């Protein structure tokens, strides 16, 4: 059974703006250099997108290794990274969460384009 984030954690994550992802290196043991990325909460799920789409090195490592560490809301967590499905309803919900959380940012519209959308990962606790 997969672990789930607690409602209290999700509430904190929804407003936090300090997500740093560190997928494992290819050795499967060492966490990579932390990379700051935007994150959103949709329902009981935490998501992040890669600005450079699937070319992003952190995204490639996250998909390849599927594990790593994040720093969010002032805490470190061991996590599992999972690619999201191409389900348009899920993509629309994630887009809406990005619009709400990052309204007013000049970087918002590029994050809603096909490249970053295709490089969306769900971050799950271990």
C-alpha positions as CSV (number, residue, x, y, z in Angstrom):
1,X,0.0,0.0,0.0
2,X,1.3,3.4,-0.9
3,X,1.8,6.0,1.8
4,X,-0.2,9.2,1.7
5,X,0.5,12.7,2.8
6,X,-1.5,13.7,5.9
7,X,-4.1,16.5,5.4
8,X,-2.0,18.8,7.6
9,X,1.0,18.3,5.4
10,X,-1.0,18.9,2.3
11,X,-2.4,22.1,3.7
12,X,1.2,23.3,4.4
13,X,2.4,22.2,1.0
14,X,-0.4,24.0,-0.7
15,X,0.9,27.4,0.4
16,X,4.6,26.6,0.7
17,X,6.9,27.9,-2.1
18,X,10.2,26.3,-1.2
19,X,10.0,22.8,-2.9
20,X,13.5,21.5,-3.8
21,X,13.7,18.1,-5.5
22,X,16.7,15.8,-5.3
23,X,16.1,12.6,-7.3
24,X,18.6,9.9,-6.7
25,X,21.7,9.7,-8.9
26,X,22.2,6.6,-11.0
27,X,24.0,4.9,-8.2
28,X,20.6,4.6,-6.6
29,X,21.8,5.8,-3.2
30,X,23.0,9.4,-3.5
31,X,20.6,12.3,-3.8
32,X,21.2,14.8,-6.5
33,X,21.7,18.5,-6.1
34,X,18.5,20.2,-4.9
35,X,16.6,21.9,-7.6
36,X,13.9,24.5,-6.8
37,X,10.7,23.9,-8.6
38,X,7.0,25.0,-8.3
39,X,4.6,22.6,-6.7
40,X,0.9,22.3,-6.3
41,X,-1.6,20.2,-4.3
42,X,-4.6,18.7,-6.1
43,X,-6.9,16.7,-3.8
44,X,-4.6,14.4,-1.8
45,X,-1.7,14.6,-4.3
46,X,1.4,16.7,-4.5
47,X,2.7,17.6,-8.1
48,X,5.7,19.4,-9.6
49,X,6.6,20.3,-13.1
50,X,9.8,20.8,-14.9
51,X,10.2,24.2,-16.5
52,X,12.3,22.7,-19.4
53,X,9.9,19.8,-19.9
54,X,11.2,16.3,-20.3
55,X,14.7,17.6,-21.2
56,X,15.1,18.7,-17.6
57,X,17.8,16.7,-15.8
58,X,15.9,16.5,-12.5
59,X,12.8,15.2,-14.3
60,X,14.8,12.6,-16.2
61,X,16.5,11.4,-13.0
62,X,13.1,11.4,-11.1
63,X,11.5,9.2,-13.8
64,X,14.5,6.9,-14.1
65,X,15.2,6.4,-10.4
66,X,11.7,7.0,-9.1
67,X,13.0,7.9,-5.7
68,X,14.8,10.7,-3.9
69,X,14.3,13.5,-1.4
70,X,12.4,16.7,-1.3
71,X,12.6,19.8,0.9
72,X,9.2,21.5,1.4
73,X,7.6,23.6,4.0
74,X,10.8,23.6,6.0
75,X,11.1,19.8,6.2
76,X,12.9,17.0,4.3
77,X,11.1,13.9,3.1
78,X,12.1,10.7,1.4
79,X,9.8,10.3,-1.6
80,X,8.8,8.4,-4.7
81,X,8.4,10.2,-8.0
82,X,5.7,9.0,-10.4
83,X,5.0,10.2,-13.9
84,X,1.4,11.5,-14.3
85,X,-1.0,10.1,-16.8
86,X,-2.0,12.0,-20.0
87,X,-5.5,12.3,-18.5
88,X,-6.7,15.7,-19.6
89,X,-9.0,16.1,-16.6
90,X,-6.0,15.6,-14.2
91,X,-3.9,18.0,-16.3
92,X,-6.6,20.6,-16.2
93,X,-6.9,20.3,-12.4
94,X,-3.1,20.7,-12.0
95,X,-3.2,23.7,-14.4
96,X,-5.9,25.3,-12.3
97,X,-3.9,24.8,-9.1
98,X,-0.9,26.4,-10.8
99,X,-3.0,29.4,-11.9
100,X,-4.4,29.8,-8.4
101,X,-1.1,29.5,-6.5
102,X,1.2,31.4,-9.0
103,X,-1.2,34.0,-10.3
104,X,0.6,37.2,-11.2
105,X,3.9,35.5,-12.0
106,X,5.4,36.1,-15.4
107,X,6.5,32.5,-15.4
108,X,3.0,31.1,-15.0
109,X,2.0,30.8,-18.7
110,X,5.0,28.9,-19.8
111,X,4.4,26.4,-17.0
112,X,0.9,25.7,-18.5
113,X,2.4,24.7,-21.9
114,X,2.7,21.2,-23.4
115,X,6.4,20.9,-22.4
116,X,6.1,21.4,-18.7
117,X,2.7,19.6,-18.7
118,X,4.3,16.5,-20.1
119,X,7.0,16.7,-17.4
120,X,4.6,16.6,-14.4
121,X,5.4,14.2,-11.6
122,X,3.4,13.2,-8.6
123,X,5.5,13.2,-5.4
124,X,4.5,10.5,-2.9
125,X,5.9,9.9,0.6
126,X,7.8,6.7,1.4
